[in-house]
Amino acid sequence: MVEQSIEYSIFLIFTGAAVFATLALYARQAMIVAYIALGLLLGPWGLEFVTDHELISGISKIGIIFLLYLLGLDLLPQQLWQMLREAVVVTLASSALFALIGFFIGYIFGYELLQAMLVGAVMMFSSTIIGLKLLPTTTLHHRHTGQIIISILLIQDLIAIVILLLLQGYGKGGNLVVDIALQLVYLPLLIGVVYLIERFVLIKLIQRFDQIHEYIFLLAIAWCLGVAELAHYVGLSHEIGAFIAGVTLASSPIALFITDSLKPLRDFFLIIFFFSLGAGFNMSFIDEIFIPATILAVLVLVFKPLVFGWLLRGHGEKKYVSFETGFRLGQISEFSLLIAVLAVESGFIDNKTSYLIQLATLITFVVSSYIIVMKYPTPISTTDRLRRD
């Protein structure tokens, strides 16, 4: 066995990721799936080529911070405001239904009440990564379908952040009600402070030096990490802070430049994050979770497109727009993976429940990505007819 080092681990991760990503593209899959599969293969529960999971996991958390920052940059609050009533009704109605389905499956397979509730909660969310990365840029920014998807995802992400806050409060122990209440108070205060700094300091700096791209790149990173650290200081998470940093900056005319500039940095850390997710998956649980995870995944893949399509049709949307939106949102979310990891760390659920959520999410990633790439325009389509940048 080659002696473990960070250099050796990075070499294995990125060389392997290049090979697996190539196979994923030929199979018309999202590359996220390739990174998780590589982690399963090379990690402690596979061939054991990469064994320092804690080191890799620590580095990967930076990727999540940048991921949520860039997701925030893509989610324009103005678009939500324009479609507020429709988006709220569709999101809340669909979330309630999916939560009940997830809870029911968890409960009938013998999971405790709180664990079944969390299984239901994570079923509510759709993948922002798949939803946005497989959406052509013209559709994302200039068409009604993109507006609908962004509005629904933004509300889902806000719900996910509330759940993350509740889990953080639960994990602190002590007086649970007080801890949760303090975090719910700190969140709007943080948003207000960040908005004021962005409006009266950050935007003025961007306007003054917008021609110096190196400075804008540096400022964007500092803003992300600075707000993340501020959130951590007041008792919230780095990830929540990064998301707030992105959303407050989304309306800036420089947001698209920042998004494009930071994508390579984000992708570097995200490859490590998804590898880490696969490497940390304990295969000894597979016999216990495979059937319920598969049932959950199948129900999500079948019902999410139908439910979203039906709800949007009920609000007067065209049939093809409604069902395209449904299929593009027809999977479980990376936010669900974050919630599963944090729930274990806080002691809210056990490892088996976390692995159940992770496996169900991975199955929906694979199948949903394939359906979208085969059926709708995407930047990674292998056919000229459906390939759209």
C-alpha positions, 0 to 999 in steps of 0.5 A, a space after each residue: 500500500 502506498 503511504 497515505 498523504 494529501 498529495 497522493 489522495 488528491 492525485 487518486 481523487 482527481 485522476 479517478 474522477 476524470 476517468 469516472 466522469 468520462 464514463 458518466 458522460 457517455 452514460 448520460 449521467 450527472 458527474 456528481 454520480 461519478 464522484 460518489 461512485 469513485 468514493 465508494 470504490 476507493 474509500 475505506 469501505 471499498 479498495 481502501 486506496 484513500 483511508 484518511 476520510 476525516 482529512 478529505 471530509 474537512 477539505 470538502 466542507 469548503 466545497 459545500 460553502 462555495 456550492 451554497 454561495 453559488 446556488 444563492 447567486 443563481 436564485 434571484 429574489 426578484 423572480 420569487 417575488 414575481 411568482 410568490 403566490 404560485 411558487 409558495 402554494 406549489 412548493 408547500 403543497 408538494 412538500 407536505 405530500 412528499 413529507 408524508 410519503 417519506 414519513 410513511 415509508 420510514 415508519 412502516 420499515 420500523 424507523 423510530 418516529 423522529 427518524 421517520 419524520 426526518 426521512 419525510 422532511 428530506 423528501 421535500 427537496 429537489 436538487 438545485 445542482 441537477 435542476 440548474 446545471 442541466 438547465 440551458 443558460 437561456 432557459 435559466 435566465 430568460 424563459 418562464 420555465 427557468 423562473 418557475 424552477 428558481 422560485 420553487 428551489 428558492 422556497 425549498 432551500 429556505 425550508 431546508 435552512 430552517 431544518 438545518 437551524 433546528 438540527 443545529 439547535 438540537 445538537 447543542 443540547 441544553 435548553 432546546 427551545 431556547 437554542 432553536 429560538 435564538 437561532 431563529 432570531 439570529 437568522 433575520 438579524 444576520 440577513 439584515 446586517 449582510 444586506 446593509 453591508 452589501 448595499 452600502 459597502 460591497 456594491 460600491 467597491 464593485 462599482 468602483 473597481 469592476 474593471 479589475 477582474 482579479 480584485 472582483 474575484 478576490 472580493 467575491 471569495 472574501 465576501 463568501 467566507 466572511 459572511 460564512 464566518 460571521 454566521 458561524 460566530 453567531 451560532 449558525 452554520 458556515 453553509 447558511 452564511 454562504 447561502 445568505 451571502 450569495 442571495 444578497 449578491 444575486 441582484 448585482 449586475 456582477 453576479 454572473 461574472 462572479 458565478 463564472 469566475 468561482 465555478 472552477 474553485 467550487 468544482 474543485 472542492 465539490 469533487 472532493 465533497 462528493 468523493 468524501 460522501 461516497 467514501 464515508 458510505 458504510 456498505 455493511 448497511 446496504 442489506 438493511 437499507 436497500 429495499 426502503 431506499 429503492 422504494 423511496 427513490 421510485 416513489 420520488 421519481 414517479 410522483 414528483 413529476 406528476 405532482 409538480 405537473 398537476 399543481 402547476 397546471 392547476 395554476 394555469 401553466 402550459 402542460 409542457 412547461 408544467 411537466 418539464 418543470 416536474 421532471 427537472 425537479 423530480 429527484 431528492 436534493 443535495 440539501 437532503 445529504 447535508 441534513 442527513 450528515 448534520 442530523 447524525 452529528 447532532 444525534 438526531 438520527 443514527 447512521 443507518 437512517 443517514 445511509 438510507 437517505 444518502 442511498 435514496 438520493 443517489 438513486 434519484 440522482 442517477 435516474 433523474 439525470 438520465 431522464 432529463 438528458 434523454 428528454 429535455 435540452 441540457 448542456 451535456 446532451 450527446 445529441 445536437 438536437 437537445 444540446 443547449 448551452 
